[in-house]
Structures are given as structure tokens and as C-alpha cells.
Amino acid sequence: MLLETDRPTLPFVNQIVCGDNRLLLPLLPNESVDLVITSPPYFQQRDYGSQLGQETALPEYLSGLLEVFAECVRVLKPTGNIVFNLGDKYQEASLLLVPYRFAIAATEQCAVQLVNNITWLKTNPTPRQFKRRLVSSTEPFFHFVKTNGYQYFLDDFLADSKLPKSTAGENIGQKYFGLIEQSSLTPTQKNMAREALLGMIEEVRSGEIEGFRMKIRGIHAEPFGGQEGGRKIQLDKNGFTLIRIYNNPLKKDAMISPVESLKNCPHPAIYPVKLIEEFLHLLTRPNDVVLDPFMGAGSSAVACVQQSRRFIGFEINQSYCDFAQTRLNALQNTQQAKLWDDL
Ligand SMILES: C[S@@+](CC[C@H](N)C(=O)[O-])C[C@H]1O[C@@H](n2cnc3c(N)ncnc32)[C@H](O)[C@@H]1O
């Protein structure tokens, strides 16, 4: 592992560089970026003027993409993360499962682990209706890492979607006292259950937890349909088990967002800045370096500027580079104007 002081100066920081990433990536030093987040050309979907995505056979496409992926792995710090977003393709009325084939090959051929497959659910998918199949409305974002020491800030992910504080009243948990009495637990077990219940009620009242559930042997159905596991063991041994409900939503491997459309944007397939911002919250800290080797219309760069991260963007198509730069300039002007307003 490189020490911070040994790191060579990183080129291209906060720049959108117009060129082929297969030539540009080798110019980046080993272990120099904190996050790679990108959406490569999908298989046989759009001609962006680079042969990537235009291959006639799927194996060729996958091997071209894996070459770029291997470079992303090389330039990633050991604490870094990689997020690849890919779309699927039908061939002769059959889904090819391209993204999953890529993810399997990536884990087999490169030294990476797949942490999650996060599904983007589009609220406004292309309304192309078929008589004998459903409208495609999801895309995977694969989250890969190089080591178990990857940086990860779960509390910052979707942090605005906290549940309201507990409104539990005076009666919280009271029904369980009666159920403990009615149960066939031994006197010692009943005492333990009452004590544990009082502790749990206190946790709710002090705001530590949102609520809880109690299961008592012989009164409630066994957890997980009676299959072996920690809760079943507790139920057998103590006669009861308590399940805490925390005051925050489950952080699920799914994100709901509309497809983004921008006025005058020449690019046909951009991803939503809001989604990328959530990945920045989850996987980076301010000032970290984020690389997008397929920058398109600059969505990753916009997310980085808005969230005070540094970025490096590579894009082969000059008109997309120009549009991305215009987008960034407009954003910087707005931020400047806001600074003046706040003075
Ligand atoms: C799916 S788009 C990315 C869109 C981007 N996420 C956004 O929101 O604007 C893929 C992009 O990769 C670019 N591209 C394709 N091959 C490339 C290569 N070899 N080097 C750099 N960019 C490439 C295409 O021009 C296209 O803009």
C-alpha cells in the first residue's frame, strides 16, 4: 500500500478530458482514486463513436469492458469502491442478462468482491409497451471493492429519509405483561421476561429505539416459522425474545428515481445526479477523488461539485465533453452567485 506522502501528483483532477479512456487510464498512477463510478456504453444500444458497445458478439463486448474495469481496479486505492451501472439487452426476444454476466466475469477475472447489486427502479421508464412482456424499469448498480477495508458511511446514505420520532404512548408494551402472566413460563422466566420488557419500554421512552416486538413461548408463533436460529434458541432457553425496531429506515439495496432529462442535452442516456450523490455520501468523504471513465454529459462531475468531492472525467465524444463543461460552468456560476448572496 502507498503512503499518502509517496503518492505521485494526480493528473486531470477536476477536469473533463476528451479522449479514449483506454489511452487515458494508463496515465493515472496505481491506487490513486477513492471511487470509480460510471455507466459504460450498453451492449449494442447506442453508437457513441467508440467501438465499445458496438461489438457484434457479447464475449467481445465483455472483454473490452473488462479491460477498462481492470484499469479501474488498478487505479483504485485499497480503501476505495467501484460502482458500475449497466443496462440489459434483448436478442431474438430473449434477455441476455448482460450486466450479470459482466459482474460474474469481473469477480472471476479481477481481484474484487461484489458488495451489493443495487437496483435502480425508474419511476418513468421508456413507455414502450409490449403485448407479451413487461416494461423494463430497473437497472443494476454493481458495488465492487478491492479489500474488506473499503470506506463506507452508511449513516450518510439516504440520510434525509429518517422516520419520524416515536409517538409511542403510555401504553407501550403493557399488553405483554398480561401475556407473560398467562404464559406457561416458569416463575424465574416470567421475572426475567418482565425485567427485559421494562428495559425495552425505557429504551422507547428515552427515544433510543422506535419500538419493539416481544415473542413469548406458547403464546406467539415461533420466529422464522420455527427454523433454527438465534431467536428460536432464545425462545427455547428463556421462554421469550425481544426484537428492537430502530428509529431509522432499513438501508435497502434499491433506489427509486425518475430518469433524468436535461434541456438541450445532446446525450441520450444520462443517469440521475441524485442517485450519484447518494453513492458519494455512502462511499466517499469531501475532497476524495472520484473517477468516471465514461463521463457522458458530466452527471458524475456535477454530483461531485455539488457534494465537494474532486473528480476526474474521461469522455470520448467532443460534443458531450462540451456539454458537460457548460453544465459545470453554469453550476460554478450559481455557486459563486450564492456565495455573494450569503456574504
Ligand atoms: C452511458 S453513457 C454515460 C452517461 C453518463 N453517465 C451521464 O450521466 O452523462 C457512456 C459514455 O461513454 C462514452 N464512451 C464510450 N467509449 C468510450 C471510451 N473508450 N472512452 C471514453 N468514453 C467513452 C460515450 O461517448 C458515452 O457518452
The ligand as an SDF file (V2000), in Angstrom:
LIG
                    3D

 27 29  0  0  0  0  0  0  0  0999 V2000
  -23.9460    5.5450  -20.8810 C   0  0  0  0  0  0  0  0  0  0  0  0
  -23.0020    6.8880  -21.3670 S   0  0  0  0  0  0  0  0  0  0  0  0
  -22.5900    7.6820  -19.8370 C   0  0  0  0  0  0  0  0  0  0  0  0
  -23.5580    8.7430  -19.4360 C   0  0  0  0  0  0  0  0  0  0  0  0
  -23.2010    9.4450  -18.1510 C   0  0  0  0  0  0  0  0  0  0  0  0
  -23.3060    8.5430  -17.0190 N   0  0  0  0  0  0  0  0  0  0  0  0
  -24.1010   10.6630  -17.9020 C   0  0  0  0  0  0  0  0  0  0  0  0
  -24.9290   10.6540  -16.9720 O   0  0  0  0  0  0  0  0  0  0  0  0
  -23.9940   11.6180  -18.6580 O   0  0  0  0  0  0  0  0  0  0  0  0
  -21.4770    6.2100  -21.8580 C   0  0  0  0  0  0  0  0  0  0  0  0
  -20.4870    7.2250  -22.3850 C   0  0  0  0  0  0  0  0  0  0  0  0
  -19.2340    6.6000  -22.6140 O   0  0  0  0  0  0  0  0  0  0  0  0
  -18.6150    7.2680  -23.7130 C   0  0  0  0  0  0  0  0  0  0  0  0
  -17.5290    6.3700  -24.2110 N   0  0  0  0  0  0  0  0  0  0  0  0
  -17.6790    5.2590  -24.9520 C   0  0  0  0  0  0  0  0  0  0  0  0
  -16.4800    4.6810  -25.1640 N   0  0  0  0  0  0  0  0  0  0  0  0
  -15.5640    5.4390  -24.5460 C   0  0  0  0  0  0  0  0  0  0  0  0
  -14.1550    5.3500  -24.3720 C   0  0  0  0  0  0  0  0  0  0  0  0
  -13.4500    4.3380  -24.9090 N   0  0  0  0  0  0  0  0  0  0  0  0
  -13.5290    6.3090  -23.6570 N   0  0  0  0  0  0  0  0  0  0  0  0
  -14.2310    7.3350  -23.0940 C   0  0  0  0  0  0  0  0  0  0  0  0
  -15.5700    7.4700  -23.2250 N   0  0  0  0  0  0  0  0  0  0  0  0
  -16.2200    6.5250  -23.9220 C   0  0  0  0  0  0  0  0  0  0  0  0
  -19.7500    7.5160  -24.6650 C   0  0  0  0  0  0  0  0  0  0  0  0
  -19.4710    8.5440  -25.5700 O   0  0  0  0  0  0  0  0  0  0  0  0
  -20.8960    7.8480  -23.7100 C   0  0  0  0  0  0  0  0  0  0  0  0
  -21.0310    9.2240  -23.5310 O   0  0  0  0  0  0  0  0  0  0  0  0
  1  2  1  0
  2  3  1  0
  2 10  1  0
  3  4  1  0
  4  5  1  0
  5  6  1  0
  5  7  1  0
  7  8  2  0
  7  9  1  0
 10 11  1  0
 11 12  1  0
 11 26  1  0
 12 13  1  0
 13 14  1  0
 13 24  1  0
 14 15  1  0
 14 23  1  0
 15 16  2  0
 16 17  1  0
 17 18  1  0
 17 23  2  0
 18 19  1  0
 18 20  2  0
 20 21  1  0
 21 22  2  0
 22 23  1  0
 24 25  1  0
 24 26  1  0
 26 27  1  0
M  CHG  2   2   1   9  -1
M  END
$$$$
